[in-house]
């Protein structure tokens, strides 16, 4: 046994421990007095403590002298992370710093105060897990989210706000990285289980928090959608309902475990739209000379992004030039410093399925509003078997690509219509545009047939006229398509619209009450030029009489005599044998 004052590693580790081990192992009895136990225990524990001190001293000296390679660096980082976790488990987070985007000056914010207030109220009430800010491309979803973030971080609201930009983020790990970074935890390497990290971290937070997840479309449209939403639900539950998520998305959110409230951004009012446009003109002299503000606002469709771009372009172009380009090629003009209305719409368009993309292109044939039955008739030209046209229409509406001005009526914003038409003309895969137009024509000619019958029925005359007035622009458009199709001997239009030619004089009597005289006369003249058998014989005589009657009403006696005394087939071209 080494002497008592020998504290070397060899004496403690090799000799003393070995001697005590041999003594205890070779003892004839396990019995031992308390005094002897305490004496041996003190000597053994002292030896072990001396060994531990020697090892720690060696490690510390190594931190000073050893070179730092990749493995050593990682070992140090792991140790620091372990200490941090142990510290967080002991101390709850009571003071969380907000993570905010750049503030938008008040002089550049117009027309969204009501929506900002709605989001604030939903967040402060705490009754919903998620507030979804949605709207069309370029409608200002991110702008509203930023304004809400800066409002709620004010001292009187007592909220910590964590803002995450999820633009182009499609996987849950990418989203989790942004969320962790916004919490003030910057990592060179993401934790192995970011989902669990966020859940564990949320257990320690004691303050009220609002997470703003901006441009979340990528992850909401990906395979990680359910993982993302389930994690949000778990965080809110672990946070004891003290966290609310504000999500900006082009699509409304539906998830059973996350009660949500939707704040939809509509078009700006004309007054607010004018303010935005003028606010982007920095030159005071140019502001004083603006006189086509209403026209540019109309061409921009009261879309904030388009108005901002046009306003900034006034330093380089005159109003006349801007209006001219907006009328002819709006998608080309509305680009400025990386911002583009076309890019904003394309981002939404690229998230659609092929059937939804084709449906949007086909719906662009309607110049104004249209009802759900007309939309379904057109969408059938591109719908996938087993998919209901109404489901496609509803999806487009939920993504704010199709507006719903009133119940069962829809319309496309002029800029979205311009984009869809351009896609229809340039897309490599052929779209059934002609087929869709013919199906729409058949739909409206069938409705005209029904309206004409209603007009002659008891107590339905007024309803018949009102039905036509509501869709006047579509009826007149497809009456022209019908007459041109008959003139060009289009077999599909002839077959699908043949019921319109039944009781033809009564149909014309109804049309005469609904459309302008000039349009009515042109329609009859186009039908008269048709050489199809359906317009010959009796129908040709009827057309001549109807046209003669119209000429007599306006005092065109010469034309009246021409139509009334003309032989039915004298001017109809004959086909050569």
DABELNOR-V234353 format. One record per run of one state. SS is the DSSP state (helix for helix, strand for strand, loop for the rest). FROM is the first residue (numbers start at 0). TO is the last residue. If there is no record, write none. Layout:
BEGIN
SS&FROM&TO, SS&FROM&TO
END
This chain:
BEGIN
loop&0&7, helix&8&24, loop&25&32, helix&33&64, loop&65&68, helix&69&89, loop&90&91, strand&92&92, loop&93&97, strand&98&98, loop&99&104, helix&105&107, loop&108&111, helix&112&124, loop&125&128, strand&129&134, loop&135&139, helix&140&151, loop&152&153, helix&154&156, loop&157&158, strand&159&164, loop&165&170, helix&171&181, loop&182&192, helix&193&203, strand&204&204, loop&205&207, strand&208&213, loop&214&215, helix&216&219, loop&220&223, helix&224&237, loop&238&241, strand&242&247, loop&248&258, strand&259&264, loop&265&268, helix&269&278, loop&279&282, helix&283&287, loop&288&291, helix&292&299, loop&300&302, helix&303&312, loop&313&317, helix&318&332, loop&333&333, strand&334&335, loop&336&337, strand&338&339, helix&340&349, loop&350&352, helix&353&362, loop&363&368, strand&369&370, helix&371&378, loop&379&387, helix&388&397, loop&398&401, strand&402&405, loop&406&407, strand&408&410, loop&411&412, helix&413&425, loop&426&431, helix&432&454, loop&455&459, helix&460&469, loop&470&470, helix&471&486, loop&487&489, helix&490&495, loop&496&496, helix&497&500, loop&501&502, helix&503&513, loop&514&515, helix&516&528, loop&529&531, helix&532&534, loop&535&536, helix&537&552, loop&553&555, helix&556&563, loop&564&576
END
